[in-house]
Amino acid sequence: ALGKRIDREVEIQIVDGQFIHIRFILTPIKDATGKVTYLVAEGQDITQRRQDLSKLNDYIDALATFTAQITPAGYVEMVNKASTEATGLSEGDFIGKAFKDCHWWNFSRESQDQLAQDIKDCAMGKRIDREVEVQIIDGQFIHIRFILTPIKDATGKITYLVAEGQDITERKQLELTLIQEKNIAENLASHDSLTGLPNRRHFIEYAEDKLSLARRRKDKLALLFIDLDGFKAINDDISHQAGDIVLTTLGEKFIRFVRKGEIIARLGGDEFAMLIYGYKKREELEFVAKRLIKLCAQPIFVGNIEAKFGMSIGISTYPQHATTIDELISRADEAMYRIKRTTKGAYAFAKSG
C-alpha cells in the first residue's frame, strides 16, 4: 500500500485440504496524482513447476560432475554434492552468490568478463559449451568443459540456467602427451638423431620450397656443401665414440650459427649442406664460408684429447651454376672435392657453364 510491488512464492492449503504452491504477486495501482488507490493481487499456481524443479534438483544432485542451478541474472540457487566435493566448499559458499564471482574460481579479469557475457547470452536462450582452465581452492589448475544450458517454462520463458563443469584435466593431459609424441615422431623423421640437425630428406624438401620461391621472385639461392677434413682419423685413432662427440658438438654449433633464411643439415657421415636464400652479393657467401671454417677450427676435446679436423666447402648458386636442387648439390660437391684435393680447410665456387 506504500507503493512496493510484492513477488514471492508461498504455499497455501485450498478448500479440499490439498497444499499447493503459488506465485503471489501484489501490485499497487496509482491514480494520476501518484496516490495508491487499490492493489491487484495475482496468484499463479506453480505446484507442477515446483514438483518438476524438485525432480530436476534430485537429478542434478545425483550427477557426478559439478552442476549448479543459477538465475538468469547469474546468481547461484543450488549446487550438487559433486560441486562441494570437488571444490572443498560448502553449499553456503555458493548459494546466493554471483556465479562468476564464486571464489573457488581463479579467473583472470578477461575470463570473468567472458563468463558474465556467457551468462547473459544463455539468459537470452543461447547454449554455451566451451573449455576453460581454472584454479581451484587448493591452488591446483584444472581443465573443465563448461556448459551453460537455458531452461524454459511452458510459456517459453527462461526461468533458470544449469551450469555444468566436467573435469577434463586427464583428457587434456593425454592430448598434450599425444601431441608431444607426435612432434617427437615428426622430429625424428625430419632430423638427424645424433646431431639434432635437419636430415637429408628434410633439407631437400626445404630446399625445393626455397628454390620454387626463388624462381617466382627471381631471387638468388646458394648451396654450401661441407665435408670434414681428418674426421676418419678421429674415428680410427681415438674411437667412434669420439667421432660421435665431435659430430654432436659440431651440430650444436651449427644450430646456433644459422640465421633467418638459412639451414644446415647433416646429409650423412661427415657431410653437411647449408642453404642460403636471398643473398645479394658473392662476398656474403664468402663471408659465411670463412665463418664456418673458423667455427670448425675451434678445438673440441674428447676427455683430455683434442680432436683435430678441418672443413672443406664447395659453393654453387642458383641460377648461375644450376637450376635444380640435385644439380646444386652435385656442382657444390664437385667444387668441394676440388678444394679438398689441393689446399683443404678452404672453400671454392662451382665452375660456371
C-alpha positions in Angstrom: 0.0 0.0 0.0 3.1 2.2 0.3 3.9 1.6 -3.3 6.1 -1.6 -3.2 5.4 -4.4 -5.6 5.4 -7.9 -3.9 6.5 -11.0 -5.8 7.0 -14.2 -3.8 6.3 -17.9 -3.7 4.0 -19.2 -1.0 2.4 -22.5 0.0 -1.3 -22.5 0.8 -4.0 -25.0 1.6 -7.0 -24.9 -0.6 -10.6 -26.0 0.1 -10.1 -29.7 -0.4 -7.2 -29.7 2.1 -4.5 -30.0 -0.6 -1.4 -27.9 -0.3 -0.3 -26.0 -3.4 2.4 -23.6 -4.3 1.5 -20.3 -5.9 3.5 -17.3 -7.2 1.8 -14.5 -5.3 2.1 -11.0 -6.9 0.7 -7.9 -5.3 0.8 -4.7 -7.4 -0.1 -1.2 -6.3 -2.2 0.8 -8.7 -1.8 4.6 -8.6 -4.0 7.5 -9.9 -2.9 10.5 -11.8 -1.6 12.2 -8.7 0.6 9.2 -7.7 -1.7 8.1 -4.9 -2.1 4.3 -4.4 -5.9 3.8 -4.9 -6.1 0.0 -4.9 -4.0 -3.2 -5.1 -4.1 -6.1 -7.6 -3.4 -9.5 -6.2 -2.5 -12.3 -8.6 -1.9 -16.0 -7.7 -0.3 -18.3 -10.3 -0.3 -22.0 -9.5 3.3 -23.2 -9.7 2.8 -26.5 -7.9 3.7 -28.5 -11.0 6.7 -26.3 -11.7 7.9 -26.9 -8.1 7.4 -30.6 -8.4 9.3 -30.6 -11.7 12.0 -28.5 -10.1 12.3 -30.8 -7.2 12.8 -33.7 -9.6 15.4 -31.7 -11.5 17.2 -30.9 -8.2 17.3 -34.6 -7.4 18.6 -35.3 -10.9 21.2 -32.5 -10.6 22.3 -33.6 -7.2 22.9 -37.2 -8.4 25.2 -36.1 -11.2 28.9 -36.9 -10.7 30.0 -33.6 -12.3 30.0 -30.1 -11.0 26.5 -28.8 -11.6 24.7 -25.6 -10.4 21.4 -24.0 -11.0 21.6 -20.3 -11.4 19.2 -17.5 -12.1 19.1 -15.7 -15.5 20.8 -12.8 -13.6 23.7 -15.1 -12.8 23.1 -15.9 -9.1 23.5 -19.5 -7.7 20.3 -21.1 -6.5 21.6 -24.6 -6.0 24.7 -26.7 -6.3 25.0 -30.5 -6.2 27.2 -32.7 -3.9 29.8 -33.1 -6.6 30.3 -29.4 -6.6 31.1 -29.2 -2.9 33.3 -32.3 -3.0 35.3 -31.0 -6.0 35.8 -27.6 -4.6 36.1 -28.3 -0.8 33.5 -25.6 -0.2 30.0 -25.8 1.4 26.7 -25.0 -0.2 26.7 -21.7 1.7 29.8 -20.6 -0.2 27.7 -20.8 -3.4 24.1 -20.1 -2.7 23.1 -16.5 -3.4 26.5 -15.6 -4.8 27.1 -14.3 -8.3 28.4 -17.4 -10.2 31.2 -15.5 -11.9 32.5 -14.3 -8.5 32.5 -17.7 -6.7 35.9 -17.6 -5.1 36.9 -21.2 -5.9 37.4 -20.0 -9.5 40.7 -18.1 -10.0 39.8 -16.4 -13.3 41.6 -13.6 -15.0 39.6 -10.4 -15.4 39.2 -11.3 -19.1 37.8 -14.7 -18.1 35.4 -13.2 -15.6 34.1 -10.8 -18.2 33.7 -13.8 -20.7 31.8 -15.8 -18.1 29.5 -12.8 -17.4 28.8 -12.5 -21.1 28.2 -16.2 -21.3 25.5 -15.9 -18.6 23.9 -13.0 -20.5 23.9 -14.9 -23.7 22.5 -18.0 -22.0 19.7 -16.0 -20.4 18.8 -14.9 -23.9 18.5 -18.6 -25.0 22.0 -19.5 -26.2 23.6 -22.7 -25.0 27.3 -22.3 -24.1 29.8 -25.0 -24.4 33.5 -24.2 -24.0 36.7 -25.5 -22.4 38.4 -23.3 -19.8 41.3 -23.6 -17.3 40.6 -22.6 -13.7 42.5 -22.7 -10.5 40.5 -24.4 -7.7 40.7 -23.7 -4.0 43.8 -25.8 -3.3 45.8 -23.9 -5.9 45.7 -26.7 -8.5 44.9 -25.8 -12.1 42.3 -28.0 -13.8 40.7 -28.0 -17.3 36.9 -28.2 -17.4 34.3 -28.4 -20.1 31.9 -25.7 -19.1 28.3 -26.0 -20.3 25.5 -23.4 -19.7 22.0 -24.5 -20.6 18.9 -22.3 -20.5 15.8 -23.9 -19.0 12.4 -22.7 -20.1 8.9 -23.0 -18.7 5.7 -23.9 -20.5 5.4 -20.4 -21.9 8.9 -20.5 -23.3 10.3 -18.1 -20.8 13.8 -18.8 -19.4 13.4 -19.4 -15.7 16.9 -20.5 -14.8 20.2 -21.8 -16.2 22.0 -25.0 -15.5 25.8 -24.7 -15.3 27.9 -27.9 -15.7 31.6 -28.3 -15.3 33.1 -31.6 -16.4 36.8 -32.1 -15.3 38.7 -32.9 -18.5 42.2 -32.4 -17.0 43.2 -36.0 -17.6 41.9 -35.9 -21.2 43.8 -32.6 -21.8 47.0 -34.1 -20.4 46.6 -37.1 -22.7 46.0 -34.8 -25.7 49.2 -32.9 -24.7 51.1 -36.2 -24.4 49.9 -37.4 -27.8 50.8 -34.0 -29.4 54.3 -34.2 -27.8 54.8 -37.8 -29.0 53.6 -36.8 -32.5 56.1 -33.9 -32.5 58.9 -36.2 -31.4 58.0 -38.7 -34.1 57.9 -35.9 -36.7 61.2 -34.5 -35.4 62.8 -38.0 -35.6 61.6 -38.4 -39.2 62.9 -35.0 -40.2 66.1 -34.6 -38.1 69.3 -36.4 -37.5 69.2 -38.3 -34.2 72.8 -37.7 -33.4 73.3 -34.0 -34.2 69.7 -32.7 -34.0 70.2 -31.1 -37.4 67.7 -31.5 -40.2 68.3 -34.7 -42.1 68.8 -35.1 -45.9 65.1 -35.6 -46.6 64.0 -32.5 -44.7 66.8 -30.5 -46.3 65.7 -31.5 -49.8 62.1 -30.6 -49.1 63.0 -27.3 -47.6 65.4 -26.5 -50.5 62.8 -27.4 -53.1 60.4 -24.9 -51.4 63.0 -22.2 -51.4 64.0 -22.9 -55.0 60.4 -22.5 -56.1 60.2 -19.2 -54.2 63.4 -18.0 -55.7 62.0 -18.8 -59.2 58.8 -16.8 -58.6 60.6 -13.9 -57.0 63.7 -14.0 -59.2 65.8 -14.3 -56.0 69.2 -15.9 -55.6 69.9 -19.2 -53.8 73.2 -20.7 -52.6 74.1 -24.1 -51.5 77.3 -24.9 -49.5 78.5 -28.5 -49.5 80.5 -29.1 -46.3 82.9 -32.1 -45.8 85.1 -32.5 -42.7 88.8 -33.0 -43.2 90.5 -35.5 -41.0 87.4 -36.9 -39.5 88.2 -40.5 -40.4 91.4 -40.3 -38.3 89.3 -39.3 -35.3 87.2 -42.5 -35.6 90.3 -44.7 -36.3 92.9 -43.2 -33.9 90.7 -42.2 -31.0 87.3 -44.0 -31.2 84.0 -44.0 -32.9 82.5 -42.6 -29.7 84.9 -39.6 -30.1 83.6 -39.2 -33.7 80.1 -39.1 -32.4 81.0 -36.5 -29.7 82.6 -34.3 -32.5 79.5 -34.5 -34.7 77.2 -33.8 -31.8 79.3 -30.8 -30.7 79.5 -29.5 -34.2 75.8 -30.0 -34.7 75.1 -27.7 -31.6 77.4 -25.1 -33.0 75.7 -25.2 -36.4 72.3 -24.8 -34.8 73.5 -21.6 -33.2 75.3 -20.5 -36.3 72.3 -20.3 -38.8 70.3 -17.2 -39.2 66.9 -16.4 -40.8 66.7 -17.7 -44.3 69.5 -20.3 -43.7 69.5 -24.0 -42.8 72.3 -26.5 -42.2 71.6 -30.2 -42.5 73.6 -33.4 -42.0 73.4 -35.3 -45.3 75.2 -38.4 -43.8 78.5 -39.3 -42.3 80.7 -36.2 -42.0 78.9 -34.4 -44.9 76.7 -31.4 -44.3 74.9 -28.9 -46.5 73.8 -25.3 -46.0 71.2 -23.4 -47.9 71.2 -19.6 -48.0 68.2 -17.8 -49.6 68.0 -14.3 -50.9 71.7 -13.3 -50.6 72.7 -10.2 -52.6 76.5 -10.5 -53.3 79.0 -13.2 -53.7 81.0 -11.7 -50.9 78.2 -12.6 -48.5 78.7 -16.3 -49.3 82.5 -16.0 -48.9 81.9 -14.4 -45.5 79.7 -17.3 -44.4 82.2 -19.9 -45.7 85.1 -18.2 -43.8 83.0 -18.1 -40.6 82.2 -21.8 -40.9 85.9 -22.7 -41.4 86.8 -20.5 -38.4 84.0 -22.2 -36.4 85.4 -25.6 -37.3 88.9 -24.5 -36.2 87.7 -24.1 -32.6 89.0 -27.1 -30.5 86.8 -29.9 -29.5 88.1 -32.1 -26.7 87.2 -35.8 -26.1 88.3 -36.2 -22.5 91.8 -34.8 -22.5 92.4 -35.4 -26.2 91.9 -32.6 -28.7 90.0 -33.9 -31.8 91.7 -32.1 -34.7 89.9 -31.7 -38.0 89.1 -29.1 -40.7 86.4 -28.3 -43.2 86.3 -28.0 -47.0 83.4 -26.2 -48.6 82.0 -26.2 -52.2 79.6 -23.5 -53.2 77.0 -23.5 -56.0 74.4 -20.9 -56.7 71.0 -20.6 -58.5 70.6 -19.6 -61.2 74.3 -19.2 -62.1 75.5 -22.8 -61.6 72.4 -24.9 -61.6 68.6 -24.7 -61.8 67.6 -27.8 -59.6 68.5 -28.9 -56.1 70.1 -32.1 -57.3 72.3 -30.1 -59.7 73.2 -27.6 -57.0 74.3 -30.4 -54.7 76.3 -32.0 -57.4 78.0 -28.8 -58.5 78.8 -27.9 -54.9 80.1 -31.4 -54.3 82.4 -31.1 -57.3 83.8 -27.8 -56.0 84.3 -29.2 -52.5 86.3 -32.2 -53.8 88.4 -29.8 -56.0 89.5 -27.8 -52.9 89.8 -31.0 -50.8 92.4 -32.4 -53.3 94.5 -29.3 -53.0 94.6 -27.0 -50.0 91.8 -28.3 -47.8 90.4 -26.1 -45.0 89.2 -23.7 -47.6 86.2 -23.0 -49.9 85.7 -22.9 -53.7 82.8 -21.9 -56.0 81.5 -24.2 -58.7 82.7 -23.5 -62.2 80.2 -21.7 -64.5 78.9 -23.4 -67.6 
